[in-house]
């Protein structure tokens, strides 16, 4: 089954009367092969994908949680659905992920508001919004994977490759070959500028999104970004 998108409204409606089978069906629309065995885990994953904040744990005053003894030599397990409170990189990734989910939802509502008319102007607007939604979905997936890799594989996220940090002029990528380091830095700089062109129609970020309209130029930028990302991943792993 091809992955689909779920909306915050669908998740909010489910949360009013959560059922394991219904929630799992929603979750499998995004990740067909996902394996989640508890209702709490299904709810946490659905909230995450829909960009809905996780509820804070509450305890009744008359029934406080009972602390369990902990061996100081054994690391405490970490809940992968919430960021570590003092990790600025992961906090930034989570905030950007949530921002993009909300932006994608807003663009989707704009696309729905166009209706089903097929005149040239409406078709052009619909294509522009669809391209923007697709581009944001790719970034959302990339950010989610970076967070999961950090929690599950202890891989430090590359904030430059994720478009969340501009590389300083003095910084050097992790590479033993100076020529390779220069190439990686150049690729990441170009990736950041192209992403800004798609989101703001300029090479630097702006206060409000201003997606580039549907055009040969836009699809050319998307294509070269995808090709460039493959090269960055290949060089970073060497």
C-alpha positions in Angstrom: 0.0 0.0 0.0 1.3 3.4 -1.0 1.9 5.8 2.0 -0.8 8.5 2.4 -1.1 11.6 4.5 -3.3 12.0 7.6 -4.7 15.4 8.8 -4.7 16.7 12.3 -8.5 16.8 12.2 -8.6 13.0 11.5 -6.3 12.3 14.5 -8.3 14.7 16.8 -11.5 13.0 15.9 -10.0 9.6 16.6 -8.6 10.8 20.0 -12.1 11.6 21.1 -12.9 7.8 21.0 -9.6 6.0 20.5 -9.8 2.4 19.3 -6.7 0.2 18.7 -7.8 -1.1 15.2 -9.0 2.2 14.0 -5.8 4.0 15.2 -3.6 1.4 13.7 -5.4 1.7 10.3 -4.8 5.4 10.4 -1.1 4.9 11.2 -0.7 2.3 8.5 -1.8 4.8 5.9 1.5 6.6 6.6 3.7 3.6 7.4 2.1 0.5 5.9 4.6 -1.9 7.6 4.7 -0.1 11.0 4.4 -2.4 14.1 2.8 -0.8 17.2 1.4 -3.0 19.9 -0.2 -0.6 22.4 -2.9 2.0 22.2 -0.7 4.5 23.9 2.1 4.0 21.3 -0.5 4.4 18.4 -1.7 7.6 19.9 1.8 9.0 20.4 2.8 8.1 16.8 -0.4 9.6 15.3 0.1 12.8 17.3 3.7 13.0 16.0 2.8 12.5 12.3 -0.1 15.0 12.6 2.0 17.6 14.4 -0.2 17.5 17.5 1.7 18.2 20.8 2.0 15.2 23.1 -0.1 15.7 26.4 1.8 16.2 29.6 1.6 13.2 32.0 -0.8 13.9 34.9 -1.1 12.1 38.2 -3.9 12.3 40.8 -2.7 13.9 44.1 -3.9 10.8 46.0 -2.2 8.4 43.7 1.4 9.7 43.1 3.7 7.7 40.9 5.8 5.2 42.7 9.6 5.7 41.9 11.4 2.5 41.0 15.0 1.8 42.1 17.5 2.5 39.4 21.0 1.1 39.0 23.2 4.1 38.3 25.4 1.9 36.0 22.4 1.2 33.7 21.4 4.1 31.4 17.8 5.1 31.8 15.6 4.4 28.7 14.5 7.4 26.7 11.0 7.8 25.2 11.7 8.3 21.5 8.4 10.2 21.0 9.7 13.2 23.0 12.9 15.2 22.6 15.6 15.3 25.3 14.9 18.6 27.1 18.5 19.9 26.8 19.4 18.9 23.3 19.1 22.0 21.2 19.6 20.2 17.9 16.7 17.8 18.4 14.5 20.6 19.8 15.2 22.6 16.7 14.4 19.6 14.5 11.1 18.9 16.4 10.1 22.6 16.1 10.8 22.7 12.4 9.0 19.4 11.8 5.9 20.8 13.6 6.1 24.1 11.7 6.3 22.3 8.3 3.4 20.0 9.3 1.2 23.0 10.1 2.3 24.8 6.9 1.6 21.7 4.8 -1.9 21.5 6.4 -2.5 25.1 5.6 -1.4 24.7 2.0 -3.6 21.6 1.7 -6.6 23.6 2.9 -5.8 26.3 0.3 -5.7 23.6 -2.4 -9.1 22.2 -1.3 -10.6 25.7 -1.3 -9.9 26.0 -5.0 -12.6 23.4 -5.7 -12.7 21.3 -8.8 -12.7 24.1 -11.5 -10.3 23.4 -14.4 -9.7 26.9 -15.9 -6.1 27.8 -16.5 -5.6 30.1 -13.4 -7.1 27.5 -11.0 -5.1 24.6 -12.5 -1.9 26.7 -12.2 -2.6 27.5 -8.5 -3.4 23.9 -7.8 -0.2 22.7 -9.4 1.9 25.2 -7.4 0.3 24.2 -4.1 0.7 20.5 -4.9 4.4 21.0 -5.7 4.8 22.9 -2.4 3.0 20.2 -0.4 5.2 17.5 -2.0 8.4 19.4 -1.2 7.4 20.0 2.4 6.4 16.4 2.8 10.0 15.4 1.7 11.5 17.7 4.3 9.1 16.5 7.0 10.2 12.9 6.3 13.8 13.9 6.3 13.5 15.6 9.7 11.6 12.7 11.2 14.2 10.2 10.0 17.0 12.4 11.4 15.3 12.4 14.8 14.6 8.7 14.8 18.3 8.0 13.8 19.4 10.1 16.7 17.3 8.2 19.2 17.6 4.7 17.8 21.1 4.7 16.3 22.9 7.6 18.2 23.5 9.3 14.9 24.1 13.1 15.4 22.0 15.0 12.9 23.7 17.0 10.1 21.9 20.3 10.7 23.4 21.8 7.5 22.2 19.0 5.3 18.7 19.4 7.0 18.7 23.1 6.0 18.6 24.2 9.7 22.0 25.7 9.9 24.2 27.7 7.6 27.8 26.3 7.6 30.3 28.9 8.9 33.1 29.9 6.6 35.7 28.3 8.9 33.8 25.0 9.4 35.1 21.9 7.7 32.9 18.8 7.1 34.1 15.5 8.6 36.3 14.2 5.9 39.9 13.2 5.7 40.4 14.4 2.1 40.5 18.2 1.9 39.0 18.2 -1.6 36.2 16.1 -0.3 35.6 18.5 2.6 35.4 21.4 0.2 33.0 19.6 -2.1 30.7 18.7 0.8 30.6 22.2 2.1 29.8 23.5 -1.4 27.0 21.0 -1.9 25.4 21.9 1.5 25.6 25.7 0.8 23.9 25.1 -2.6 21.2 22.9 -0.9 20.4 25.7 1.6 20.1 28.4 -1.0 17.9 26.2 -3.3 15.6 25.3 -0.4 15.2 29.0 0.4 14.4 29.7 -3.2 11.6 27.2 -3.1 10.2 28.4 0.2 10.7 32.1 0.0 11.7 32.9 -3.6 15.1 34.3 -2.4 18.3 32.7 -1.3 17.8 33.6 2.4 14.9 32.9 4.8 12.1 35.4 5.1 9.6 36.0 7.9 6.7 34.5 5.9 6.7 31.6 3.4 6.3 32.6 -0.2 6.5 29.4 -2.3 7.9 29.6 -5.8 5.0 29.3 -8.4 4.7 26.3 -10.6 7.2 26.6 -13.4 10.1 24.8 -15.2 12.4 26.6 -12.9 10.8 25.2 -9.7 10.8 21.6 -10.9 14.4 22.0 -12.1 15.4 23.2 -8.6 13.6 20.2 -7.0 15.3 17.8 -9.3 18.8 19.1 -8.7 18.2 19.2 -4.9 17.3 15.5 -5.0 20.3 14.6 -7.0 22.5 16.7 -4.8 21.2 15.1 -1.6 22.1 11.7 -3.0 25.7 12.9 -3.6 25.9 14.4 -0.1 24.8 11.1 1.5 27.2 9.2 -0.6 30.2 11.4 0.2 29.3 11.7 3.9 29.4 7.9 4.3 32.8 7.5 2.6 
